[in-house]
Amino acid sequence: MESLLTDRLSTLSHPQRMAVFRLLMRRCPDALPAGEIAAVLDLKPSTASVYLSALTQTQLITQQRKGTQLLYSVNLATARDVVACLFFDCCRGRADLCPPSYSDLLNGLPKMTDKKFNVLFVCTGNSARSIFAETILRDMAGDRFTAYSAGTIHRSELNPLAVEMLQAKGHDVLSLRSKNVSEFQQDDAPQMDFVFTVCDQAANEECPTWPGQPISGHWGMPDPVKAEGTEAEKRLVFHQTYGALHNRLQSFTALSLDLLDRAALQKQVDDIGKLEQE
């Protein structure tokens, strides 16, 4: 066991191998193709292949074939083993020696309390998908959730077709504005209970740790802003995106948050992210 732990730590000691591992951890439970991993981390395909092979050999990540593609995902069981070996062996399971966040895990994951929850939806531009999600949740369950949205790029504006779609669905759009994620990382920002990324690019980015350890989920879907074709065809794509987010948020708001512990809730959130787009 000690030799295996040493091999795994040695594998993760390489900055770029660690970058691959961290990317797959951020995208958990998604499985990513090698090409996307290489593109996100700006690696040559051959270099990415070497890193992926090393991580696979030490079982830190898993590999699966889908058609002609090889897909990679983080191996959570191994990641837990590494952490457990470090803290349970070195700290002997003493909560006073382990980091506070890990001490919580030792004592069991608490359930969400009965309160009004803050939810943040993040995408690249905060022009369509995250704006849809913010508005839908606000009007679907505003008594239980305070919805926010933000983008990771610094300059953006609401997409006219997105605004048109929301108005057509009967939503009030007067208070909507495009925001940057940095607005929600200030000391005086509301503390989030849930943070959802709704595009792959935002999920792939390495953002600062959110205070309070909110439940996070990746509900990625194609960007309707990039749709091509006639105006009618573009509007159809916006309609499909709206419908997919509406379905996911219906499932989310139906969860019994006061009855689920954080581990069970995280699984439910991940499962909702796998719902097919209309």
N, C-alpha and C positions, 0 to 999 in steps of 0.2 A: 504493500500500500504506500509506504513512504517513497519507494522508487517511482511509482506511478505519479504520486503527487509532485515529485521533483521534476519529472518529465513534463507534466502539464504546466507547472509554473515556468519552466524553462521555455516552453513554447510561447507562453503569454508574455515573456519578458522582452520579446522582439516588438518594437513599437508598431510596425505595420501588421503583424499577425494579431496583435492586441486590437488594432483598429478594425480588422475584419471581425473579430469576436464581438467587439462592442457594437458594431453595426448590426450584426445578427441578433444581439441581445435587445437592441432598441426595437428591432422589427419583429421580435418574438410575439406570436407563434408563427409568423410568416416564414415561408421558404423562398429564398431568392436565387435567381439564376446567377451563374458565375459572371456573366457579362454585366449585369447590373451592379454587382459588388465591385467589379473592377472600375466601372464608370464612376460610381459614387466616390470611391477612394482614389481615383486618378492613378490606377495601376495598369501596367501592361498586362494583357491576358495571360501571358506565360508566367509573369511574376505572381499574379493573383492565384494561378493554378498551384504554384509551389506552396503558397501560404495556406490555401484551402486544404491541400494534401496533408500538411503538417498538423493542422488543427483537427482534421478528420482522423488521422492516425492515433492521436491522443484522446480521441472520443470527446473532444470539447465541442465539436459540431457534428452534425449528421449529414449524409448525402443521400439523395433519392433521385431516381430518373423519372422524368415525365416527358414522354415522347422522345424528342431528340435532345432535350435539355437536361442538364444536371442541376438540381436545386439543393441549396444548402440552408440549414437552420441550426440554431443553437441547441445544444444538448443540455437541457435544464437539469437532468439528473446528475450529469457530470459536474456542472457548475455548482450545484448544491453540495456535491461531495467535496469539491475543492474548498468551499467556504467552511463546511463542517469540519474537515480535517484541520484547517487552520485554527478555527476558533474553539472547537470542542477539544482538540488535542492541546493546543497552546494555553487556552483559558480554562480548560476542564469544565466548560459549560457554565462558568461563573458569570452571572449577569453583570456584576460590578466591574469585571475586567473587559467584557466585550463592548463594542460600540453600542450606543443607545438604540439605534435602529435594529441592530441584531438582537439585542436583549428583548425587544418586543417580540421577535420571532420565537425566541426561546420560551416565552410565556404564552404563546398562542396569539393568533391574529384576531384582533377585536372586530366586532360587528360595527357597521355604520350606525351612528346614532340617529335618532328621530329629529331631524332639523331640516331647514331649507338648505339645499346643496348648491354650491357654485360649480358650474360646468363651463369649461373653456374648449372651444373648437379651433384647431389650428390648421391652416394650410399655407401654401406659399404666398398667395396674393391677397387673401381675404377679400375676394371680389365676387365669389359665387358660392362654392361648396360650403365653406365655413359660415358664410352669411346666411345661407339657406338653413343650416343646422341651428344657428343661434335663434333665428326667427321662428322656426318650427317648434323648438323646445319651449321658447318663451310663450307662444300662444297655445301650445298643447298642455303644458303643465307648469305654468308660471307661478302657481301657488306652492309648488314643491321645489322648483329649481330656478336659480338665477343664471341665465345663459349669457355667455360672452363669446366673442370670436376674435381672431387676430391672424395676421400673416407674418411670415418670416422675412419678407423683403421690405425694404424701408419706404418704398413709394408704390402705392397702389390706389385704386379707386373702385367703387362698386361698378360691376358690369351692368350695362343698361338692360340686357336681356334677363339677367337675374332679378333685377328690380321689377321688370315688367311681369315676370313669372310670379313673384311674390304678391304683387298687387292683384293679379288675376286669380290667385288663390285666396284673396280676401285678407291678406296680412297688412298691417300698418307698417309702412316703410320710412316714415318721417324721421324716426330717431336713429336709423341705421347709418353707420359710417365705417369706413375702412380703417383698421387699427393695426399697429405693429405689436408683435409679441412682447417687445421690451416694456410696453406699457403695463404688462401684467407681471413683470419681474422686479418692480420697484418695491421698496420697503413698505409703502403705504397701499399697495395693491391688495385686492381681496384674495384671501387664501383659497385655492382651488381644492375641491373634493374629487373632481374628475377632470382629466385632460385628454381629449381625443384629437388625434391627427386624422385628417380626411383626405390627405394626398400623400403619395409615396415620398415625394421630395422632402416634405416637412418631417416625415417620420424618419428619414435617413439622416437628417441634420442632428448634430450633437448640441443639444440645448443645455443650459444650466439646470441643475436639479431643482425641482419645484418644492417650495417649502411645504411641510406637512405631509409629504409622501402621498399625493393624491393617487387614486386609481387611474391608470392610463390605458388607453386602447387605441388601436389603429384601425380606422374604418375607411381605408383608402378606396378611391374610385376615380375614374378618368376625369380630366378637367373639361367641363362643357365649354369653357371659353375657347378651347382649341378646336372645337367642332368645325368642320368644313361643309360646304354645300349651300343649298338655298336657305333663305331665311326660315322657311318652314322646317327644313331638316335640322337647322341649328336649334330652333325652338323645341323640337322633339327631344333633342339631347338634354336640354335644360329640364324639360318635363321629366325625363327618365331619372336624372340626377336628383331632382326634388323628390320624386316618388321613392327612390331608394333610401334617401335619408329619412323621409317620413316613416317608412316601414321600420327602419332601425330604431328610430326614436320612440316609436310605439312600443317596440319590444323592450327598450331600455326603461321607459317610464312604467312599464308593467311589472318590473322586478320588485320583489319585496325586500327593499334595502335593509330594513330593520331586522330581518330574519336571516340574512346571509352574512357569513363571516367574510373577511376581505379576500381570502383565497377563493372561496366559492363565487363571490361577486366578480373577481377578476376573470374567472373562467367564463362566466355568463357574458361579460363585456367582450371577451375575445370571440365567443361564439356569435354574438350579434354582428361583429365585424366581418364574419364569413358569409352573411346573408347575401344572396345574389342580387345584383342590380337588375331592375326591371328591364 
